Amino acid sequence: MKPDLGITQKNLTAVNEILNKVLANGNILYIKLRKFHWNLSGDNFMELHLLFEDQYTAVAEAVDEVAERISTLGGTAIGTTSEFAEQSELKESPGEVPNTQGMLKELVSDHETIVKSLRENLDKCEEDYNDAGTADFLTALMQQHEKMAWKLRKYFKES
């Protein structure tokens, strides 16, 4: 049975396309956080090891909520690594492991890319697709990524 939520099918389809892109970004970030968590060394090892673990746990929970939101709106969540890689705005670097500063910079950049995408898409959801619920959902997700980026940025000296 299709949901009857006061949003046209055309708009639900557009919103679910946005949410699948959010899902792809989250899964690529999750994989990257795990990779960096496993390959850390040097100064602040344990502190960053735990921080990366906290972040990949939070991202995993968020990814599940995104997939559930897609289902709530009558859509189908993508679920393969090839789909995630194809639809994500984040870039991977197979075979490369940056140093700790490189990891931090890459993760900050990824969180900020996600924040900018969420900001743009939450406006589309509310204004173009009449879906305030998804706009609110994306706002909360954006705030989580802003906070995660902030925590990572604190490892750099202010200039």
FIKOLZA-1660 file (N, C-alpha, C; in steps of 0.1 Angstrom, whole numbers, plus 5000, padded with zeros to 4 digits):
% residues 159
   i   px   py   pz ch aa at
   1 5008 4988 5000  A  M  N
   1 5000 5000 5000  A  M CA
   1 5009 5012 5000  A  M  C
   2 5006 5022 4991  A  K  N
   2 5013 5034 4990  A  K CA
   2 5009 5043 5002  A  K  C
   3 5019 5051 5007  A  P  N
   3 5016 5060 5018  A  P CA
   3 5007 5072 5013  A  P  C
   4 4998 5077 5021  A  D  N
   4 4990 5088 5018  A  D CA
   4 4993 5099 5028  A  D  C
   5 5004 5107 5025  A  L  N
   5 5009 5116 5035  A  L CA
   5 5007 5131 5031  A  L  C
   6 4999 5133 5021  A  G  N
   6 4997 5147 5016  A  G CA
   6 5008 5152 5008  A  G  C
   7 5016 5143 5002  A  I  N
   7 5027 5147 4993  A  I CA
   7 5025 5139 4980  A  I  C
   8 5026 5146 4969  A  T  N
   8 5023 5139 4956  A  T CA
   8 5033 5128 4954  A  T  C
   9 5030 5118 4946  A  Q  N
   9 5039 5107 4943  A  Q CA
   9 5052 5112 4936  A  Q  C
  10 5050 5122 4927  A  K  N
  10 5061 5128 4921  A  K CA
  10 5071 5134 4931  A  K  C
  11 5066 5141 4941  A  N  N
  11 5074 5147 4951  A  N CA
  11 5080 5137 4960  A  N  C
  12 5073 5126 4963  A  L  N
  12 5079 5116 4972  A  L CA
  12 5090 5109 4964  A  L  C
  13 5089 5107 4951  A  T  N
  13 5100 5101 4944  A  T CA
  13 5112 5110 4944  A  T  C
  14 5110 5123 4942  A  A  N
  14 5121 5132 4943  A  A CA
  14 5128 5133 4956  A  A  C
  15 5120 5132 4967  A  V  N
  15 5125 5132 4981  A  V CA
  15 5133 5120 4983  A  V  C
  16 5128 5108 4979  A  N  N
  16 5135 5096 4980  A  N CA
  16 5148 5095 4973  A  N  C
  17 5149 5102 4961  A  E  N
  17 5161 5103 4954  A  E CA
  17 5172 5110 4962  A  E  C
  18 5167 5121 4968  A  I  N
  18 5176 5129 4977  A  I CA
  18 5181 5120 4989  A  I  C
  19 5171 5113 4995  A  L  N
  19 5175 5105 5007  A  L CA
  19 5184 5094 5003  A  L  C
  20 5183 5088 4991  A  N  N
  20 5192 5078 4987  A  N CA
  20 5206 5084 4985  A  N  C
  21 5207 5096 4981  A  K  N
  21 5220 5102 4980  A  K CA
  21 5226 5105 4994  A  K  C
  22 5218 5109 5003  A  V  N
  22 5222 5110 5017  A  V CA
  22 5226 5097 5023  A  V  C
  23 5219 5086 5019  A  L  N
  23 5223 5073 5024  A  L CA
  23 5236 5069 5018  A  L  C
  24 5239 5072 5006  A  A  N
  24 5252 5069 4999  A  A CA
  24 5263 5076 5006  A  A  C
  25 5261 5089 5008  A  N  N
  25 5271 5097 5015  A  N CA
  25 5274 5092 5029  A  N  C
  26 5264 5088 5036  A  G  N
  26 5266 5083 5050  A  G CA
  26 5274 5070 5050  A  G  C
  27 5270 5061 5040  A  N  N
  27 5277 5048 5040  A  N CA
  27 5292 5049 5036  A  N  C
  28 5295 5058 5026  A  I  N
  28 5309 5061 5022  A  I CA
  28 5317 5066 5034  A  I  C
  29 5311 5076 5041  A  L  N
  29 5317 5082 5053  A  L CA
  29 5319 5071 5064  A  L  C
  30 5309 5063 5066  A  Y  N
  30 5311 5052 5076  A  Y CA
  30 5323 5043 5072  A  Y  C
  31 5323 5039 5060  A  I  N
  31 5334 5030 5056  A  I CA
  31 5348 5037 5058  A  I  C
  32 5348 5050 5054  A  K  N
  32 5361 5057 5056  A  K CA
  32 5365 5058 5071  A  K  C
  33 5355 5061 5079  A  L  N
  33 5358 5062 5093  A  L CA
  33 5363 5049 5099  A  L  C
  34 5358 5038 5094  A  R  N
  34 5362 5025 5099  A  R CA
  34 5377 5023 5094  A  R  C
  35 5379 5026 5081  A  K  N
  35 5393 5024 5076  A  K CA
  35 5403 5032 5084  A  K  C
  36 5400 5045 5087  A  F  N
  36 5409 5053 5094  A  F CA
  36 5411 5048 5108  A  F  C
  37 5400 5044 5114  A  H  N
  37 5400 5038 5128  A  H CA
  37 5410 5026 5129  A  H  C
  38 5409 5018 5119  A  W  N
  38 5418 5006 5118  A  W CA
  38 5432 5009 5116  A  W  C
  39 5435 5020 5109  A  N  N
  39 5449 5023 5104  A  N CA
  39 5455 5035 5111  A  N  C
  40 5450 5040 5122  A  L  N
  40 5456 5051 5129  A  L CA
  40 5469 5046 5136  A  L  C
  41 5478 5056 5137  A  S  N
  41 5490 5053 5145  A  S CA
  41 5496 5067 5149  A  S  C
  42 5505 5067 5159  A  G  N
  42 5512 5079 5163  A  G CA
  42 5505 5086 5174  A  G  C
  43 5508 5099 5175  A  D  N
  43 5502 5108 5186  A  D CA
  43 5487 5108 5186  A  D  C
  44 5482 5108 5198  A  N  N
  44 5467 5108 5200  A  N CA
  44 5460 5096 5194  A  N  C
  45 5468 5085 5193  A  F  N
  45 5462 5073 5188  A  F CA
  45 5449 5069 5195  A  F  C
  46 5450 5067 5208  A  M  N
  46 5438 5061 5215  A  M CA
  46 5426 5071 5214  A  M  C
  47 5430 5084 5216  A  E  N
  47 5419 5094 5216  A  E CA
  47 5412 5095 5203  A  E  C
  48 5420 5095 5192  A  L  N
  48 5414 5095 5178  A  L CA
  48 5407 5082 5175  A  L  C
  49 5413 5071 5179  A  H  N
  49 5407 5057 5177  A  H CA
  49 5393 5057 5183  A  H  C
  50 5391 5062 5195  A  L  N
  50 5378 5063 5201  A  L CA
  50 5369 5073 5195  A  L  C
  51 5374 5085 5191  A  L  N
  51 5366 5095 5184  A  L CA
  51 5361 5089 5171  A  L  C
  52 5369 5083 5163  A  F  N
  52 5365 5077 5150  A  F CA
  52 5354 5067 5153  A  F  C
  53 5356 5059 5163  A  E  N
  53 5346 5048 5167  A  E CA
  53 5333 5055 5170  A  E  C
  54 5333 5065 5178  A  D  N
  54 5321 5073 5182  A  D CA
  54 5314 5078 5169  A  D  C
  55 5322 5083 5160  A  Q  N
  55 5316 5089 5148  A  Q CA
  55 5311 5078 5139  A  Q  C
  56 5318 5067 5137  A  Y  N
  56 5312 5057 5128  A  Y CA
  56 5300 5050 5134  A  Y  C
  57 5299 5050 5147  A  T  N
  57 5287 5044 5154  A  T CA
  57 5275 5054 5152  A  T  C
  58 5278 5067 5153  A  A  N
  58 5267 5077 5151  A  A CA
  58 5263 5077 5136  A  A  C
  59 5272 5076 5127  A  V  N
  59 5269 5076 5113  A  V CA
  59 5261 5063 5109  A  V  C
  60 5265 5052 5115  A  A  N
  60 5257 5039 5113  A  A CA
  60 5243 5041 5117  A  A  C
  61 5241 5047 5129  A  E  N
  61 5227 5049 5133  A  E CA
  61 5219 5058 5124  A  E  C
  62 5226 5069 5120  A  A  N
  62 5220 5079 5111  A  A CA
  62 5216 5072 5097  A  A  C
  63 5225 5064 5092  A  V  N
  63 5223 5057 5080  A  V CA
  63 5210 5048 5081  A  V  C
  64 5209 5041 5092  A  D  N
  64 5197 5033 5094  A  D CA
  64 5184 5042 5094  A  D  C
  65 5185 5053 5101  A  E  N
  65 5173 5062 5101  A  E CA
  65 5170 5068 5087  A  E  C
  66 5180 5070 5079  A  V  N
  66 5178 5075 5065  A  V CA
  66 5171 5064 5057  A  V  C
  67 5175 5052 5058  A  A  N
  67 5169 5041 5051  A  A CA
  67 5155 5039 5056  A  A  C
  68 5152 5041 5069  A  E  N
  68 5139 5039 5074  A  E CA
  68 5130 5051 5069  A  E  C
  69 5136 5063 5068  A  R  N
  69 5128 5074 5063  A  R CA
  69 5124 5072 5048  A  R  C
  70 5133 5066 5040  A  I  N
  70 5129 5062 5027  A  I CA
  70 5118 5053 5026  A  I  C
  71 5118 5042 5035  A  S  N
  71 5107 5033 5035  A  S CA
  71 5094 5039 5040  A  S  C
  72 5095 5048 5050  A  T  N
  72 5084 5055 5055  A  T CA
  72 5077 5063 5044  A  T  C
  73 5084 5068 5034  A  L  N
  73 5079 5076 5023  A  L CA
  73 5076 5067 5011  A  L  C
  74 5076 5054 5013  A  G  N
  74 5072 5045 5002  A  G CA
  74 5083 5042 4992  A  G  C
  75 5095 5045 4995  A  G  N
  75 5106 5043 4986  A  G CA
  75 5114 5031 4989  A  G  C
  76 5124 5028 4981  A  T  N
  76 5133 5017 4983  A  T CA
  76 5147 5022 4985  A  T  C
  77 5153 5019 4996  A  A  N
  77 5166 5023 4999  A  A CA
  77 5177 5015 4991  A  A  C
  78 5186 5022 4985  A  I  N
  78 5197 5015 4979  A  I CA
  78 5205 5007 4990  A  I  C
  79 5213 4997 4985  A  G  N
  79 5220 4989 4996  A  G CA
  79 5232 4982 4992  A  G  C
  80 5238 4986 4980  A  T  N
  80 5250 4979 4977  A  T CA
  80 5262 4989 4976  A  T  C
  81 5274 4984 4978  A  T  N
  81 5286 4993 4978  A  T CA
  81 5287 5000 4965  A  T  C
  82 5284 4993 4954  A  S  N
  82 5285 5000 4941  A  S CA
  82 5275 5011 4940  A  S  C
  83 5263 5010 4945  A  E  N
  83 5253 5021 4945  A  E CA
  83 5257 5032 4954  A  E  C
  84 5263 5029 4965  A  F  N
  84 5268 5039 4974  A  F CA
  84 5279 5047 4967  A  F  C
  85 5288 5040 4961  A  A  N
  85 5300 5047 4955  A  A CA
  85 5295 5056 4943  A  A  C
  86 5285 5051 4935  A  E  N
  86 5280 5058 4924  A  E CA
  86 5272 5070 4928  A  E  C
  87 5265 5070 4938  A  Q  N
  87 5256 5081 4942  A  Q CA
  87 5262 5091 4952  A  Q  C
  88 5273 5087 4958  A  S  N
  88 5279 5095 4969  A  S CA
  88 5286 5107 4963  A  S  C
  89 5286 5118 4970  A  E  N
  89 5294 5130 4967  A  E CA
  89 5308 5129 4973  A  E  C
  90 5311 5119 4981  A  L  N
  90 5324 5118 4987  A  L CA
  90 5333 5109 4979  A  L  C
  91 5345 5112 4980  A  K  N
  91 5355 5104 4972  A  K CA
  91 5363 5095 4981  A  K  C
  92 5366 5083 4975  A  E  N
  92 5374 5073 4982  A  E CA
  92 5388 5073 4976  A  E  C
  93 5397 5067 4984  A  S  N
  93 5411 5066 4979  A  S CA
  93 5416 5052 4981  A  S  C
  94 5411 5042 4973  A  P  N
  94 5415 5028 4975  A  P CA
  94 5431 5027 4975  A  P  C
  95 5435 5019 4984  A  G  N
  95 5450 5016 4984  A  G CA
  95 5458 5027 4991  A  G  C
  96 5452 5037 4996  A  E  N
  96 5459 5048 5002  A  E CA
  96 5454 5050 5017  A  E  C
  97 5464 5052 5025  A  V  N
  97 5461 5055 5039  A  V CA
  97 5468 5068 5043  A  V  C
  98 5461 5079 5044  A  P  N
  98 5468 5091 5048  A  P CA
  98 5474 5091 5062  A  P  C
  99 5483 5100 5065  A  N  N
  99 5488 5102 5079  A  N CA
  99 5476 5107 5087  A  N  C
 100 5478 5108 5100  A  T  N
 100 5468 5113 5109  A  T CA
 100 5462 5126 5105  A  T  C
 101 5470 5136 5102  A  Q  N
 101 5465 5149 5098  A  Q CA
 101 5457 5148 5085  A  Q  C
 102 5462 5140 5076  A  G  N
 102 5455 5138 5063  A  G CA
 102 5441 5131 5066  A  G  C
 103 5440 5122 5075  A  M  N
 103 5428 5116 5079  A  M CA
 103 5418 5126 5084  A  M  C
 104 5423 5134 5093  A  L  N
 104 5415 5145 5099  A  L CA
 104 5410 5155 5089  A  L  C
 105 5418 5159 5080  A  K  N
 105 5414 5169 5070  A  K CA
 105 5404 5163 5061  A  K  C
 106 5406 5150 5057  A  E  N
 106 5397 5143 5048  A  E CA
 106 5383 5142 5054  A  E  C
 107 5383 5138 5067  A  L  N
 107 5370 5136 5074  A  L CA
 107 5363 5149 5076  A  L  C
 108 5370 5160 5080  A  V  N
 108 5364 5173 5081  A  V CA
 108 5358 5177 5068  A  V  C
 109 5365 5175 5057  A  S  N
 109 5360 5179 5044  A  S CA
 109 5348 5171 5040  A  S  C
 110 5348 5158 5043  A  D  N
 110 5336 5149 5041  A  D CA
 110 5324 5154 5049  A  D  C
 111 5326 5156 5061  A  H  N
 111 5314 5161 5069  A  H CA
 111 5309 5174 5064  A  H  C
 112 5318 5183 5060  A  E  N
 112 5314 5196 5055  A  E CA
 112 5307 5195 5041  A  E  C
 113 5311 5186 5033  A  T  N
 113 5305 5183 5020  A  T CA
 113 5290 5178 5023  A  T  C
 114 5289 5169 5033  A  I  N
 114 5276 5164 5036  A  I CA
 114 5267 5175 5042  A  I  C
 115 5273 5184 5050  A  V  N
 115 5265 5195 5056  A  V CA
 115 5260 5204 5045  A  V  C
 116 5268 5207 5035  A  K  N
 116 5264 5216 5025  A  K CA
 116 5253 5210 5016  A  K  C
 117 5254 5197 5013  A  S  N
 117 5244 5190 5006  A  S CA
 117 5231 5189 5013  A  S  C
 118 5232 5186 5026  A  L  N
 118 5220 5185 5034  A  L CA
 118 5213 5199 5035  A  L  C
 119 5220 5209 5036  A  R  N
 119 5215 5223 5037  A  R CA
 119 5207 5226 5024  A  R  C
 120 5213 5223 5013  A  E  N
 120 5207 5225 5000  A  E CA
 120 5194 5217 4998  A  E  C
 121 5195 5204 5002  A  N  N
 121 5184 5195 5000  A  N CA
 121 5173 5197 5010  A  N  C
 122 5176 5201 5022  A  L  N
 122 5164 5203 5031  A  L CA
 122 5156 5215 5026  A  L  C
 123 5162 5225 5020  A  D  N
 123 5154 5236 5014  A  D CA
 123 5145 5231 5003  A  D  C
 124 5151 5222 4994  A  K  N
 124 5143 5216 4983  A  K CA
 124 5132 5208 4989  A  K  C
 125 5134 5200 4999  A  C  N
 125 5123 5192 5004  A  C CA
 125 5112 5200 5009  A  C  C
 126 5115 5211 5016  A  E  N
 126 5104 5219 5022  A  E CA
 126 5098 5228 5011  A  E  C
 127 5106 5235 5004  A  E  N
 127 5100 5245 4995  A  E CA
 127 5095 5239 4981  A  E  C
 128 5103 5229 4976  A  D  N
 128 5099 5224 4962  A  D CA
 128 5090 5212 4963  A  D  C
 129 5092 5204 4974  A  Y  N
 129 5085 5191 4974  A  Y CA
 129 5074 5190 4986  A  Y  C
 130 5072 5201 4993  A  N  N
 130 5062 5202 5003  A  N CA
 130 5063 5191 5014  A  N  C
 131 5076 5188 5018  A  D  N
 131 5079 5177 5027  A  D CA
 131 5086 5183 5039  A  D  C
 132 5079 5190 5048  A  A  N
 132 5085 5196 5060  A  A CA
 132 5091 5185 5069  A  A  C
 133 5085 5173 5070  A  G  N
 133 5090 5162 5078  A  G CA
 133 5104 5158 5074  A  G  C
 134 5107 5157 5061  A  T  N
 134 5120 5153 5057  A  T CA
 134 5130 5165 5059  A  T  C
 135 5125 5177 5057  A  A  N
 135 5133 5189 5059  A  A CA
 135 5138 5189 5073  A  A  C
 136 5129 5187 5083  A  D  N
 136 5133 5186 5097  A  D CA
 136 5142 5175 5100  A  D  C
 137 5140 5163 5094  A  F  N
 137 5149 5152 5095  A  F CA
 137 5163 5155 5090  A  F  C
 138 5164 5161 5079  A  L  N
 138 5177 5165 5073  A  L CA
 138 5184 5176 5081  A  L  C
 139 5176 5185 5087  A  T  N
 139 5182 5195 5096  A  T CA
 139 5189 5189 5108  A  T  C
 140 5182 5179 5114  A  A  N
 140 5188 5172 5126  A  A CA
 140 5201 5165 5122  A  A  C
 141 5200 5159 5110  A  L  N
 141 5212 5151 5105  A  L CA
 141 5223 5161 5102  A  L  C
 142 5220 5173 5096  A  M  N
 142 5230 5183 5093  A  M CA
 142 5237 5188 5106  A  M  C
 143 5229 5190 5117  A  Q  N
 143 5235 5194 5129  A  Q CA
 143 5244 5184 5135  A  Q  C
 144 5241 5171 5133  A  Q  N
 144 5250 5160 5138  A  Q CA
 144 5264 5161 5131  A  Q  C
 145 5263 5163 5118  A  H  N
 145 5275 5164 5110  A  H CA
 145 5283 5176 5113  A  H  C
 146 5276 5187 5115  A  E  N
 146 5283 5200 5119  A  E CA
 146 5291 5197 5132  A  E  C
 147 5285 5191 5141  A  K  N
 147 5292 5188 5154  A  K CA
 147 5304 5179 5152  A  K  C
 148 5302 5168 5144  A  M  N
 148 5313 5159 5142  A  M CA
 148 5325 5166 5135  A  M  C
 149 5322 5175 5125  A  A  N
 149 5332 5182 5119  A  A CA
 149 5339 5192 5129  A  A  C
 150 5332 5198 5137  A  W  N
 150 5337 5207 5147  A  W CA
 150 5347 5200 5156  A  W  C
 151 5343 5188 5161  A  K  N
 151 5352 5180 5169  A  K CA
 151 5365 5177 5162  A  K  C
 152 5365 5173 5150  A  L  N
 152 5377 5170 5142  A  L CA
 152 5385 5182 5139  A  L  C
 153 5379 5194 5136  A  R  N
 153 5386 5206 5134  A  R CA
 153 5394 5211 5146  A  R  C
 154 5390 5207 5158  A  K  N
 154 5397 5211 5170  A  K CA
 154 5411 5205 5171  A  K  C
 155 5414 5196 5162  A  Y  N
 155 5428 5190 5162  A  Y CA
 155 5438 5198 5154  A  Y  C
 156 5433 5209 5148  A  F  N
 156 5441 5218 5140  A  F CA
 156 5443 5232 5148  A  F  C
 157 5455 5237 5147  A  K  N
 157 5457 5250 5154  A  K CA
 157 5450 5261 5146  A  K  C
 158 5444 5270 5153  A  E  N
 158 5438 5282 5147  A  E CA
 158 5449 5291 5140  A  E  C
 159 5446 5296 5128  A  S  N
 159 5457 5304 5122  A  S CA
 159 5451 5318 5119  A  S  C
% end
